[in-house]
Amino acid sequence: MGMIREPMLLISVFAAFFALVSIYNRLDFTITRDERWREQQARDKALGILQQLATLWDGEAELIDKLVDLARIVSSEASADVVHTRRLELESALKDRDTEARALLTQLEDISAKTAAAARDHADKSKTLQQRAAKLLGDKADLIKKGVAAHEASAKVAPATQQLLDAVKAWMAEGAKMAQ
């Protein structure tokens, strides 16, 4: 027992010393913050804003999908009128989200102009997609009101519908990549 006491004491002293040095290195005794810390704080804040924007953009994508779904269900003049009312509601919701996004983009611009420019470009693409979805819906409703059969109208707008859906998927992937 006596022979093991000395090595255990030595190992205990080294372990305690190692623990104390580890704790000391983890503590921050600086009074002022350095530039790297400020950059990291700004980066973290910008990432938080981008994640909020990504959430808004996901909601916009859902609303655009709903506009496309409305275009799919238009089958008669009566449904065209109902769809028009629903379209106005969705466009109002899109405007509300756009207002929220503009406020976040202004905050982001204060932190990083480059990141804000990329986010604004992405937001502009959203508006283009919204216009395309509204045009698609309007085109199909016009065809129905002119007396074109629902299946024929659907066939005429099918390529534009698929292109729009593909563009929305690409836009969402771009937004998710930006928020990482």
C-alpha positions in Angstrom: 0.0 0.0 0.0 2.9 2.3 0.8 4.3 1.9 -2.7 1.2 3.0 -4.4 0.6 6.0 -2.2 3.4 8.1 -3.7 2.6 7.5 -7.4 -1.1 8.2 -6.7 -0.2 11.4 -4.9 1.9 12.5 -7.9 -0.9 11.6 -10.4 -3.5 13.5 -8.3 -1.3 16.6 -8.2 -0.8 16.5 -12.0 -4.6 16.0 -12.5 -5.5 18.9 -10.2 -2.9 21.1 -11.9 -4.3 20.1 -15.4 -7.8 20.9 -14.2 -6.8 24.3 -12.8 -5.0 25.2 -16.0 -8.0 24.1 -18.1 -10.4 26.2 -16.0 -8.0 29.2 -16.1 -7.8 29.0 -19.9 -11.6 28.9 -20.2 -12.1 32.1 -18.1 -12.0 35.5 -19.9 -10.3 38.1 -17.9 -10.2 40.8 -20.6 -11.8 44.1 -19.9 -12.3 45.2 -23.5 -13.7 43.2 -26.4 -11.5 42.7 -29.4 -12.5 43.1 -33.0 -13.0 39.3 -33.5 -15.6 39.3 -30.8 -17.4 42.2 -32.4 -17.4 40.5 -35.8 -18.7 37.3 -34.2 -21.5 39.1 -32.5 -22.4 40.8 -35.8 -22.3 37.5 -37.6 -24.5 35.9 -35.0 -27.0 38.7 -35.2 -27.0 38.6 -39.0 -27.6 34.8 -38.9 -30.5 35.3 -36.6 -32.1 37.8 -38.9 -31.5 35.6 -41.9 -33.2 32.7 -40.1 -36.2 34.9 -39.4 -36.2 35.9 -43.1 -36.0 32.2 -44.1 -39.1 31.5 -41.9 -40.9 34.4 -43.6 -39.8 33.1 -47.1 -41.0 29.6 -46.3 -44.4 31.1 -45.5 -44.4 33.1 -48.7 -43.6 29.9 -50.6 -46.6 28.2 -49.0 -48.8 31.1 -50.0 -47.5 31.0 -53.6 -48.2 27.3 -53.6 -51.8 28.1 -52.5 -52.1 30.5 -55.4 -51.0 27.7 -57.8 -53.5 25.4 -56.1 -56.2 27.9 -56.7 -55.3 28.0 -60.4 -55.7 24.2 -60.5 -59.2 24.2 -59.0 -60.7 26.9 -61.2 -63.3 25.0 -63.3 -66.3 27.3 -63.8 -67.1 31.0 -63.9 -68.6 30.7 -60.4 -65.4 29.2 -59.0 -63.4 31.8 -60.9 -65.2 34.5 -58.9 -64.6 32.6 -55.6 -61.0 32.1 -56.5 -60.5 35.8 -57.2 -61.7 36.6 -53.7 -59.3 34.0 -52.2 -56.5 35.4 -54.4 -57.0 38.8 -53.0 -56.7 37.4 -49.4 -53.5 35.5 -50.3 -52.0 38.6 -51.9 -52.9 40.6 -48.8 -51.1 38.0 -46.6 -48.1 38.1 -49.0 -48.0 41.9 -48.6 -48.0 41.5 -44.8 -45.1 39.1 -45.0 -43.3 41.5 -47.3 -43.6 44.3 -44.8 -42.1 42.1 -42.1 -39.3 41.1 -44.4 -38.5 44.7 -45.3 -38.1 45.6 -41.6 -35.8 42.6 -41.1 -33.8 43.6 -44.3 -33.3 47.1 -42.9 -31.9 45.6 -39.7 -29.7 43.3 -41.7 -28.4 46.2 -43.8 -27.2 47.9 -40.6 -25.1 44.9 -39.9 -23.9 43.7 -43.3 -24.6 45.5 -46.5 -23.3 42.6 -48.6 -25.6 40.0 -46.9 -28.5 42.5 -47.0 -28.0 42.9 -50.8 -28.1 39.1 -51.3 -31.2 38.9 -49.1 -32.9 41.8 -51.0 -32.2 40.0 -54.3 -33.8 36.9 -52.9 -36.8 38.9 -51.7 -37.1 40.4 -55.2 -37.2 36.9 -56.7 -40.1 36.2 -54.3 -42.0 39.1 -55.8 -41.4 37.8 -59.3 -42.7 34.4 -58.3 -45.8 36.0 -56.7 -46.4 37.9 -59.9 -46.0 34.7 -62.0 -48.4 32.8 -59.7 -51.0 35.6 -59.9 -50.6 35.8 -63.7 -51.1 32.0 -63.9 -54.2 32.2 -61.8 -55.5 35.1 -63.9 -54.8 33.4 -67.2 -56.6 30.2 -66.2 -59.6 32.2 -64.8 -59.8 34.2 -68.0 -59.8 31.0 -70.1 -62.6 29.6 -68.0 -64.6 32.8 -68.3 -64.2 32.7 -72.1 -65.9 29.3 -72.1 -62.9 27.1 -72.5 -63.4 23.7 -70.9 -61.6 23.2 -67.5 -59.4 20.3 -68.7 -58.3 22.3 -71.8 -57.5 25.4 -69.7 -55.5 23.2 -67.3 -53.6 21.7 -70.2 -52.8 25.2 -71.6 -51.4 26.4 -68.3 -49.8 23.1 -67.2 -46.3 24.0 -68.6 -46.3 27.4 -66.9 -47.5 25.8 -63.7 -44.7 23.2 -63.7 -42.1 25.9 -64.4 -43.4 28.0 -61.6 -43.3 25.1 -59.1 -39.8 24.3 -60.2 -38.8 28.0 -59.7 -40.4 28.1 -56.3 -38.4 24.9 -55.2 -35.2 26.5 -56.5 -36.0 29.7 -54.7 -36.6 27.9 -51.4 -33.4 26.0 -51.7 -31.5 29.2 -52.3 -33.1 30.8 -49.3 -32.3 27.8 -47.1 -28.7 27.9 -48.3 -28.5 31.6 -47.5 -29.8 31.1 -43.9 -27.0 28.6 -43.1 
